[in-house]
């Protein structure tokens, strides 16, 4: 049987190790909040596309995120037919290191290169690869592995989580929802858009599909936050409004971050956005005279104010080095952005990426920076948005790069740490919606209140370590407003605040000393014949054996946790129920897999079917968990199950 290894580049990476500015494991700390030091939210940025591919091929696979060289070598020695390496332009040199290790320690393996780094020419990539994937990865890998074609509508969505820390303390779990690939806007600089030829590949075609994935995450953690990875999720109004209907029907106040252009956002009222659960948006502010069609719509001054008042924080991205800009115009546009009070800001330098119209124009006009024009390795290493690559009409390379540093620093000094800006936005949303006539908005306000209360401990470090006296006074006033609205802190919260001062100091020291700045290896096997994760065919066969018009079984493999989730929907009774539980019991006897039985949508008409379950599985109560409907509405037999088998909790 063939085996596939899919891996990121190897650690350590970062500016301290010879990489370009902002290249690292984190988008926020490395790029968006790079000037905010100890106040930066910290979350590792995984190569989540590898998980998506591994979930949707039939061949056994292993996914590695940020292995060390020794960890990669140890994995390679297990023997793989194909090794896929994901990289971007700025990690081209790191990809070559991985390829060298593959060829030395697993010479029989075929090497597949993927990711946005593959926009480079064949002459630059073919010496390092047997195959190059420049398209949607699942279809490519299935063809390469001689597996039958799988339409996008049948792709399985993996559950991939990101964990965020503040002051080195974990604070949120975020479920990643893969909504689509590509973007139709076609901005001249955008690699994402032109990589997919300005087409949008909808991985989740409908709003119900998006919400269905979200429900699976919520089964694991009812408080989980979400981000929809789709370049402009809101541009498809029908899908977005269908998703909104699902959220409203559920009555659940979710926390959702999406990417949205001004053009797309202008299709909705802010109330509709809040009803969807959106409380975070990434908006391309770019430049006021940039002329991009996606900026058409509501005036930014009106839009940003309305969003903030509804508790929706904004991450605004601005471009520096556009042809019309000079130092005065950049400072003027920066001042305009600061007046909008975004919660987070990104400032990247206008840069040419192969395959984009900007690259073709710059090369055609002879404006590519001389020292990088014929040096692909140096160009790639510095193509992270922090090096000026274009000869500007009025500014030197150094002037553009200096202005970028000024923007990041000035944003921090003027508006303060982003974590407090977010709390301020939540407080505004709470005030706006707490007395709303719309139930889902009142529920959203209650969620904001809960999140603000959780934020109490961060106020003290802000008052002590804030970047300047004015910002420290603003944080103190924000703290006072929160207490007036939601009550004074408890003794436990006061003690946690004192502890957070120590954690903030530790975080700052760890940054300076480069301590604990690299993620641990994440290794996920898919369908691998490894200890504790064999005999998957036993579970894969169950749905087909017992499907009827009345009953449906969905089997999901949680590869990262080595657990099987069985979702029972409809009515299961009589001899079919007895046969089903006998089959499950035999499977458990063969392999004591961790099982979660999801009974939320099971219609119980006769107790004997569940009694059969108890009889067959009682001996496996140490490996079985159950998910039940609200106990107030549950069948009595389910209440017995709740006592026998431990109910599922996120910590399981």
TIKE-661472 format. One line per 2 residues: number of its first residue (from 1); their letters; for each residue z, y, x of C-alpha. Coordinates in steps of 0.2 Angstrom, whole numbers, m for minus. Example, Ala and Ser with C-alpha at 12.3 -4.5 7.8 and 13.67 -1.06 7.14 Angstrom:
REM TIKE-661472
1 = AS = 39,m22,62 | 36,m5,68
This chain:
REM TIKE-661472
1 = XX = 0,0,0 | m4,17,6
3 = XX = 9,30,10 | 8,49,10
5 = XX = 19,62,19 | 19,80,13
7 = XX = 28,92,24 | 31,110,28
9 = XX = 31,117,45 | 46,114,57
11 = XX = 61,124,59 | 67,135,68
13 = XX = 56,149,62 | 58,168,61
15 = XX = 56,184,72 | 68,178,84
17 = XX = 57,163,88 | 41,172,91
19 = XX = 35,173,73 | 28,189,64
21 = XX = 39,201,55 | 46,194,38
23 = XX = 41,176,42 | 55,165,38
25 = XX = 63,154,24 | 66,168,12
27 = XX = 56,180,2 | 70,191,m3
29 = XX = 80,193,13 | 65,192,24
31 = XX = 54,204,15 | 60,213,m1
33 = XX = 79,216,4 | 76,216,23
35 = XX = 85,232,26 | 100,227,15
37 = XX = 109,215,28 | 124,207,21
39 = XX = 120,213,3 | 104,203,3
41 = XX = 103,189,m10 | 99,173,0
43 = XX = 88,159,m7 | 76,147,3
45 = XX = 58,148,m2 | 52,130,m3
47 = XX = 34,123,m2 | 36,118,m20
49 = XX = 17,114,m22 | 21,99,m11
51 = XX = 33,93,m24 | 20,96,m38
53 = XX = 7,86,m29 | 19,71,m25
55 = XX = 24,70,m43 | 6,69,m49
57 = XX = m1,56,m37 | 1,37,m39
59 = XX = 3,33,m21 | 21,32,m14
61 = XX = 25,49,m5 | 39,58,4
63 = XX = 41,77,4 | 49,86,18
65 = XX = 55,104,18 | 58,113,35
67 = XX = 62,97,45 | 66,100,63
69 = XX = 54,92,76 | 66,78,79
71 = XX = 68,75,60 | 49,75,58
73 = XX = 46,63,72 | 59,51,64
75 = XX = 49,51,48 | 32,49,56
77 = XX = 38,34,65 | 40,25,48
79 = XX = 21,25,47 | 10,35,35
81 = XX = m8,34,31 | m10,52,27
83 = XX = 1,67,32 | m2,84,22
85 = XX = 4,100,30 | 6,116,20
87 = XX = 5,132,29 | 0,151,27
89 = XX = m10,162,39 | 6,168,47
91 = XX = 12,150,51 | m5,144,58
93 = XX = 3,142,75 | 17,132,68
95 = XX = 5,121,59 | m3,117,75
97 = XX = 14,111,82 | 16,99,67
99 = XX = m2,92,70 | 2,89,88
101 = XX = 17,79,83 | 8,69,70
103 = XX = m6,64,83 | 7,59,96
105 = XX = 19,50,85 | 8,43,71
107 = XX = m10,43,78 | m17,32,64
109 = XX = m12,45,51 | m26,56,43
111 = XX = m21,74,43 | m23,85,27
113 = XX = m21,104,28 | m17,114,13
115 = XX = m10,130,7 | m17,148,8
117 = XX = m19,146,27 | m35,136,23
119 = XX = m44,153,20 | m48,152,39
121 = XX = m65,146,44 | m69,128,47
123 = XX = m71,131,66 | m53,136,66
125 = XX = m46,122,56 | m57,107,59
127 = XX = m50,103,76 | m33,101,68
129 = XX = m37,91,52 | m46,76,45
131 = XX = m47,84,28 | m45,102,22
133 = XX = m39,106,4 | m46,123,m3
135 = XX = m43,120,m21 | m30,114,m33
137 = XX = m20,101,m24 | m17,87,m36
139 = XX = m35,84,m40 | m40,84,m22
141 = XX = m27,72,m16 | m31,60,m31
143 = XX = m49,59,m25 | m44,57,m7
145 = XX = m33,43,m12 | m46,35,m23
147 = XX = m35,37,m39 | m43,40,m56
149 = XX = m46,58,m61 | m31,66,m70
151 = XX = m35,81,m82 | m23,96,m79
153 = XX = m16,94,m97 | m9,78,m91
155 = XX = 0,84,m75 | 18,80,m74
157 = XX = 30,94,m71 | 43,91,m57
159 = XX = 60,99,m59 | 62,110,m43
161 = XX = 77,121,m41 | 81,136,m31
163 = XX = 99,141,m27 | 104,159,m23
165 = XX = 119,165,m14 | 127,182,m12
167 = XX = 140,185,2 | 137,166,7
169 = XX = 143,160,m10 | 131,151,m22
171 = XX = 129,161,m38 | 114,155,m48
173 = XX = 103,140,m50 | 85,144,m54
175 = XX = 72,132,m61 | 54,134,m55
177 = XX = 41,133,m69 | 23,131,m63
179 = XX = 13,141,m76 | m3,142,m67
181 = XX = m14,145,m52 | m25,160,m48
183 = XX = m27,177,m56 | m42,185,m65
185 = XX = m38,203,m59 | m47,201,m43
187 = XX = m38,215,m33 | m48,217,m17
189 = XX = m34,212,m5 | m27,197,m16
191 = XX = m29,180,m7 | m21,172,m23
193 = XX = m35,178,m34 | m50,175,m23
195 = XX = m44,158,m17 | m47,152,m34
197 = XX = m62,163,m37 | m54,174,m49
199 = XX = m51,159,m61 | m34,156,m69
201 = XX = m30,137,m69 | m16,135,m83
203 = XX = m5,121,m78 | 5,124,m94
205 = XX = m8,129,m107 | 3,134,m121
207 = XX = 19,143,m124 | 27,126,m131
209 = XX = 22,118,m115 | 31,131,m105
211 = XX = 47,130,m116 | 46,111,m115
213 = XX = 48,111,m97 | 62,124,m98
215 = XX = 71,112,m110 | 71,99,m97
217 = XX = 80,110,m85 | 92,116,m98
219 = XX = 97,98,m101 | 103,98,m83
221 = XX = 112,115,m83 | 113,125,m99
223 = XX = 116,141,m89 | 101,139,m78
225 = XX = 90,154,m75 | 71,153,m73
227 = XX = 56,160,m64 | 38,157,m71
229 = XX = 26,155,m56 | 10,162,m63
231 = XX = 2,178,m56 | 2,187,m72
233 = XX = 11,176,m85 | 10,189,m99
235 = XX = m9,193,m98 | m12,178,m110
237 = XX = m3,186,m126 | m5,171,m137
239 = XX = 4,159,m125 | 17,172,m121
241 = XX = 21,175,m140 | 21,156,m144
243 = XX = 34,154,m130 | 44,169,m138
245 = XX = 44,160,m154 | 51,144,m146
247 = XX = 65,154,m138 | 69,163,m154
249 = XX = 69,146,m164 | 81,139,m151
251 = XX = 94,153,m152 | 97,151,m134
253 = XX = 98,167,m123 | 89,162,m108
255 = XX = 87,172,m91 | 68,173,m86
257 = XX = 59,181,m72 | 40,183,m72
259 = XX = 26,192,m64 | 18,205,m75
261 = XX = 5,219,m72 | 7,236,m81
263 = XX = m9,231,m91 | m2,215,m97
265 = XX = 15,222,m101 | 7,236,m111
267 = XX = 2,223,m124 | 20,220,m130
269 = XX = 35,230,m136 | 50,229,m125
271 = XX = 60,221,m139 | 47,206,m138
273 = XX = 49,205,m119 | 68,204,m122
275 = XX = 66,191,m135 | 57,180,m123
277 = XX = 72,180,m112 | 64,191,m99
279 = XX = 76,200,m89 | 66,201,m72
281 = XX = 49,207,m69 | 38,208,m53
283 = XX = 26,223,m55 | 12,229,m44
285 = XX = 15,247,m42 | 3,247,m27
287 = XX = m1,266,m26 | m4,279,m39
289 = XX = m22,283,m35 | m26,265,m30
291 = XX = m37,262,m45 | m33,244,m49
293 = XX = m37,239,m67 | m20,230,m68
295 = XX = m11,247,m67 | m19,253,m84
297 = XX = m8,255,m99 | 9,263,m102
299 = XX = 14,277,m90 | 26,269,m77
301 = XX = 39,282,m80 | 40,277,m98
303 = XX = 38,258,m95 | 51,257,m81
305 = XX = 64,267,m91 | 62,256,m107
307 = XX = 63,240,m97 | 79,245,m88
309 = XX = 87,251,m105 | 84,233,m111
311 = XX = 92,225,m96 | 75,220,m88
313 = XX = 76,223,m69 | 60,227,m60
315 = XX = 54,222,m43 | 41,234,m39
317 = XX = 28,232,m25 | 20,246,m16
319 = XX = 5,246,m4 | 5,257,12
321 = XX = m11,261,21 | m23,263,7
323 = XX = m38,273,13 | m34,289,2
325 = XX = m16,289,9 | m9,299,22
327 = XX = 9,302,28 | 12,315,14
329 = XX = 5,305,0 | 15,290,5
331 = XX = 31,299,5 | 26,307,m12
333 = XX = 22,290,m19 | 38,283,m12
335 = XX = 48,297,m20 | 39,294,m37
337 = XX = 44,275,m36 | 62,279,m31
339 = XX = 63,290,m47 | 58,275,m57
341 = XX = 74,266,m50 | 68,249,m47
343 = XX = 81,236,m44 | 71,229,m29
345 = XX = 56,236,m20 | 43,229,m8
347 = XX = 32,239,4 | 18,229,12
349 = XX = 4,236,23 | m14,235,16
351 = XX = m21,220,25 | m38,210,25
353 = XX = m37,191,22 | m52,180,24
355 = XX = m61,177,8 | m56,193,0
357 = XX = m68,208,m4 | m56,219,7
359 = XX = m59,208,22 | m78,208,20
361 = XX = m78,227,18 | m67,230,33
363 = XX = m77,218,44 | m93,226,38
365 = XX = m87,243,42 | m81,238,59
367 = XX = m63,244,55 | m54,228,60
369 = XX = m41,231,73 | m49,228,89
371 = XX = m35,217,97 | m35,205,83
373 = XX = m54,205,78 | m58,191,91
375 = XX = m41,183,93 | m38,172,78
377 = XX = m21,166,84 | m14,183,86
379 = XX = m21,189,70 | m14,175,60
381 = XX = 3,177,68 | 4,195,63
383 = XX = m4,194,46 | 13,195,36
385 = XX = 11,212,29 | 20,221,42
387 = XX = 6,224,55 | m7,237,52
389 = XX = m24,228,54 | m36,241,48
391 = XX = m42,257,57 | m36,270,45
393 = XX = m45,286,42 | m31,298,46
395 = XX = m16,287,52 | m13,277,68
397 = XX = m7,259,67 | 10,264,73
399 = XX = 12,278,60 | 8,266,46
401 = XX = 21,253,52 | 34,266,55
403 = XX = 32,273,37 | 34,255,31
405 = XX = 51,253,40 | 56,271,34
407 = XX = 52,265,16 | 63,250,17
409 = XX = 77,259,25 | 76,274,13
411 = XX = 76,263,m2 | 92,255,3
413 = XX = 100,272,7 | 95,281,m9
415 = XX = 97,267,m22 | 110,256,m13
417 = XX = 110,237,m13 | 99,228,m25
419 = XX = 113,217,m32 | 122,232,m39
421 = XX = 106,239,m46 | 104,223,m55
423 = XX = 121,224,m63 | 118,242,m68
425 = XX = 102,236,m77 | 112,222,m86
427 = XX = 125,235,m91 | 111,246,m99
429 = XX = 104,230,m108 | 121,225,m114
431 = XX = 124,243,m122 | 107,243,m130
433 = XX = 107,226,m138 | 125,221,m141
435 = XX = 124,228,m159 | 106,223,m162
437 = XX = 101,217,m179 | 91,203,m170
439 = XX = 102,188,m167 | 93,183,m151
441 = XX = 95,200,m143 | 114,200,m147
443 = XX = 115,183,m139 | 106,191,m124
445 = XX = 118,205,m123 | 132,192,m123
447 = XX = 124,183,m108 | 123,200,m99
449 = XX = 142,203,m103 | 145,186,m95
451 = XX = 135,189,m80 | 142,206,m77
453 = XX = 160,199,m78 | 155,186,m65
455 = XX = 149,200,m54 | 167,209,m54
457 = XX = 171,202,m37 | 156,210,m28
459 = XX = 162,228,m32 | 175,229,m19
461 = XX = 164,224,m4 | 151,237,m10
463 = XX = 165,251,m11 | 170,246,7
465 = XX = 153,242,16 | 140,252,6
467 = XX = 127,261,17 | 134,278,14
469 = XX = 147,288,5 | 136,293,m10
471 = XX = 131,274,m13 | 149,269,m11
473 = XX = 154,282,m24 | 141,276,m36
475 = XX = 146,258,m35 | 164,263,m39
477 = XX = 158,272,m54 | 148,257,m59
479 = XX = 163,246,m57 | 173,258,m68
481 = XX = 160,258,m82 | 160,239,m82
483 = XX = 179,238,m84 | 178,251,m98
485 = XX = 165,240,m107 | 171,223,m104
487 = XX = 189,224,m99 | 199,225,m83
489 = XX = 198,211,m70 | 210,197,m71
491 = XX = 222,192,m57 | 210,178,m53
493 = XX = 195,190,m52 | 206,202,m41
495 = XX = 209,188,m29 | 191,183,m29
497 = XX = 186,201,m25 | 198,201,m10
499 = XX = 190,185,m4 | 173,192,m6
501 = XX = 177,205,6 | 180,192,19
503 = XX = 164,183,14 | 154,199,15
505 = XX = 161,202,33 | 157,184,38
507 = XX = 139,186,31 | 136,201,41
509 = XX = 143,193,57 | 133,177,54
511 = XX = 117,188,52 | 120,197,69
513 = XX = 125,181,78 | 111,170,70
515 = XX = 124,158,63 | 119,146,49
517 = XX = 102,155,46 | 92,139,45
519 = XX = 91,127,30 | 95,109,30
521 = XX = 81,97,29 | 76,93,11
523 = XX = 69,75,9 | 62,69,m7
525 = XX = 54,51,m9 | 42,48,m23
527 = XX = 39,30,m28 | 44,24,m11
529 = XX = 51,6,m9 | 67,13,m2
531 = XX = 85,7,m5 | 91,12,m22
533 = XX = 74,17,m28 | 64,1,m31
535 = XX = 57,m7,m46 | 51,8,m54
537 = XX = 38,m2,m63 | 52,m9,m74
539 = XX = 55,8,m82 | 37,14,m81
541 = XX = 32,m1,m93 | 45,3,m106
543 = XX = 36,17,m116 | 20,6,m119
545 = XX = 30,m9,m125 | 40,0,m138
547 = XX = 30,14,m144 | 28,15,m163
549 = XX = 24,28,m176 | 42,30,m179
551 = XX = 49,29,m161 | 44,37,m144
553 = XX = 51,34,m127 | 49,46,m113
555 = XX = 53,41,m95 | 56,54,m82
557 = XX = 59,50,m64 | 71,62,m55
559 = XX = 65,58,m38 | 77,71,m29
561 = XX = 92,63,m37 | 85,45,m38
563 = XX = 89,44,m56 | 79,39,m72
565 = XX = 80,50,m88 | 76,41,m104
567 = XX = 72,52,m119 | 73,43,m135
569 = XX = 64,51,m150 | 63,46,m168
571 = XX = 69,30,m176 | 74,14,m167
573 = XX = 80,0,m178 | 80,m19,m182
575 = XX = 73,m32,m171 | 64,m18,m161
577 = XX = 80,m10,m156 | 88,m27,m151
579 = XX = 72,m31,m140 | 73,m13,m132
581 = XX = 91,m14,m127 | 89,m32,m121
583 = XX = 74,m26,m110 | 85,m11,m103
585 = XX = 99,m23,m100 | 88,m34,m90
587 = XX = 81,m20,m80 | 99,m14,m76
589 = XX = 103,m31,m70 | 88,m31,m58
591 = XX = 92,m14,m51 | 107,m4,m55
593 = XX = 98,13,m56 | 107,29,m61
595 = XX = 102,31,m79 | 103,46,m92
597 = XX = 100,41,m110 | 95,57,m120
599 = XX = 99,54,m138 | 97,72,m144
601 = XX = 81,68,m154 | 86,50,m159
603 = XX = 88,47,m178 | 101,35,m180
605 = XX = 99,25,m197 | 109,9,m193
607 = XX = 124,7,m182 | 119,m10,m176
609 = XX = 105,m3,m164 | 118,7,m155
611 = XX = 131,m7,m155 | 117,m18,m147
613 = XX = 116,m4,m133 | 135,m5,m131
615 = XX = 135,m23,m129 | 121,m24,m116
617 = XX = 126,m9,m106 | 145,m8,m106
619 = XX = 146,m17,m89 | 135,m3,m82
621 = XX = 146,12,m87 | 148,18,m69
623 = XX = 129,21,m68 | 125,27,m86
625 = XX = 127,44,m93 | 122,50,m111
627 = XX = 116,66,m118 | 121,68,m136
629 = XX = 117,80,m150 | 131,92,m155
631 = XX = 145,81,m159 | 149,89,m176
633 = XX = 132,83,m182 | 132,66,m173
635 = XX = 132,49,m181 | 149,41,m179
637 = XX = 142,27,m168 | 137,41,m156
639 = XX = 155,47,m155 | 160,30,m149
641 = XX = 147,31,m136 | 154,47,m130
643 = XX = 170,39,m127 | 163,24,m118
645 = XX = 150,32,m107 | 152,48,m98
647 = XX = 142,63,m105 | 129,70,m93
649 = XX = 135,85,m83 | 125,95,m70
651 = XX = 137,90,m56 | 132,71,m59
